[in-house]
């Protein structure tokens, strides 16, 4: 199993079971600012780190795209409001990886 597939599954389980918690005040501020919980932010961070550090990926192109507010908003919305399966999460991360291949 590839590293990307393993990390996509890790993100799936983090989003599904929400193992990370914050105290109520911090969680409310996080939700108000980002419209998500800390778990979706951690999954997004894992995906960004994985893709930008893969060999044969255009690092600058990936950084500009993945760290844009539009991409972050779109991915967070997907994590929060869609019924994502393991397979679709793997395909999402794989698709992002392929989009930035050199």
TACORWO-V212884 format. One record per pair of residues at least 6 apart in sequence whose C-alpha atoms are under 7 Angstrom apart, sorted by the first residue. I is the first residue (numbers start at 1). GAP is how many residues later the second one is. If there is no record, write none. Layout:
# TACORWO-V212884
i:gap
I:GAP
I:GAP
This chain:
# TACORWO-V212884
i:gap
4:46
5:85
8:81
8:82
8:85
9:77
9:81
11:32
12:74
12:77
14:25
14:29
15:24
15:25
15:28
15:64
18:21
20:18
20:19
27:10
30:7
31:6
36:40
36:44
40:36
40:39
48:18
51:46
52:7
52:10
52:11
56:45
56:46
57:43
57:44
57:45
58:42
58:43
58:44
61:39
62:38
65:6
66:6
